[in-house]
Amino acid sequence: MIKEHGGLYSLVELRERGIEVPASGGNDWSHDADGYKGLDRYVHLCFRPTHPMEYVARQDGRIGDSIYLQIHPDVLKINGVMYTADVSNKAGVEVHTLEAARELIDFEVIYTRTN
C-alpha cells in the first residue's frame, strides 16, 4: 500500500485521502489520543528494532505479522520533525521540536551504531 499510494502518511492525511488501512497498529483509543495531542498530523517512527505497542496490537488481533521498515536517520533533518522519548501519545510524554530534543538524543548512536 505504501508504494501504491506514494508514501507514508499521517492519520489525518490517510483520512483526507480516503485510504483505509487494513491493519492499523493503533486502536481507537490511541487514534483519539493522537488527535487530542495533535499528533495525528505526523507519521510516527521508532528508531528501535521493535515497538512497545506492537505486541499489544498483535495480541488484540489488529495486526498479524509485523513488518518493520528501515527508515534512514536523515529523516531527523526534515523541517518540522518532532521527537518524544517514549510512546508519543502516552500521558505525560512531552513532544519536543528537534532543536529542543538535541540534548535528549544521542546522535552518535543513531547515525553510527544503528543498522
Contacts in CASP RR format, 6 or more apart in sequence:
PFRMAT RR
TARGET T0000
AUTHOR 0000-0000-0000
METHOD contacts of the structure
MODEL  1
MIKEHGGLYSLVELRERGIEVPASGGNDWSHDADGYKGLDRYVHLCFRPT
HPMEYVARQDGRIGDSIYLQIHPDVLKINGVMYTADVSNKAGVEVHTLEA
ARELIDFEVIYTRTN
1 19 0 8 1.000
1 21 0 8 1.000
1 22 0 8 1.000
2 8 0 8 1.000
2 69 0 8 1.000
5 17 0 8 1.000
5 19 0 8 1.000
8 43 0 8 1.000
9 17 0 8 1.000
9 19 0 8 1.000
9 43 0 8 1.000
10 40 0 8 1.000
10 41 0 8 1.000
10 42 0 8 1.000
10 43 0 8 1.000
11 31 0 8 1.000
11 34 0 8 1.000
11 35 0 8 1.000
11 40 0 8 1.000
11 41 0 8 1.000
12 40 0 8 1.000
12 41 0 8 1.000
14 21 0 8 1.000
23 62 0 8 1.000
23 63 0 8 1.000
23 64 0 8 1.000
24 31 0 8 1.000
24 62 0 8 1.000
24 63 0 8 1.000
25 53 0 8 1.000
25 54 0 8 1.000
25 57 0 8 1.000
25 62 0 8 1.000
25 63 0 8 1.000
26 53 0 8 1.000
26 57 0 8 1.000
26 62 0 8 1.000
27 57 0 8 1.000
27 60 0 8 1.000
27 62 0 8 1.000
30 53 0 8 1.000
30 89 0 8 1.000
31 40 0 8 1.000
33 39 0 8 1.000
33 89 0 8 1.000
34 40 0 8 1.000
34 88 0 8 1.000
34 89 0 8 1.000
36 89 0 8 1.000
37 88 0 8 1.000
37 89 0 8 1.000
37 95 0 8 1.000
39 88 0 8 1.000
39 89 0 8 1.000
39 95 0 8 1.000
42 82 0 8 1.000
42 88 0 8 1.000
44 88 0 8 1.000
45 71 0 8 1.000
45 75 0 8 1.000
47 71 0 8 1.000
47 73 0 8 1.000
47 110 0 8 1.000
47 114 0 8 1.000
49 68 0 8 1.000
50 68 0 8 1.000
52 87 0 8 1.000
53 87 0 8 1.000
54 63 0 8 1.000
54 66 0 8 1.000
57 63 0 8 1.000
58 64 0 8 1.000
58 66 0 8 1.000
70 115 0 8 1.000
73 110 0 8 1.000
73 111 0 8 1.000
73 114 0 8 1.000
75 81 0 8 1.000
76 98 0 8 1.000
76 105 0 8 1.000
76 110 0 8 1.000
80 97 0 8 1.000
80 98 0 8 1.000
81 98 0 8 1.000
82 95 0 8 1.000
82 96 0 8 1.000
82 97 0 8 1.000
82 98 0 8 1.000
83 95 0 8 1.000
83 96 0 8 1.000
83 97 0 8 1.000
83 98 0 8 1.000
83 101 0 8 1.000
83 104 0 8 1.000
83 105 0 8 1.000
84 93 0 8 1.000
84 94 0 8 1.000
84 95 0 8 1.000
84 96 0 8 1.000
85 93 0 8 1.000
85 94 0 8 1.000
85 104 0 8 1.000
86 93 0 8 1.000
87 93 0 8 1.000
88 95 0 8 1.000
96 104 0 8 1.000
END
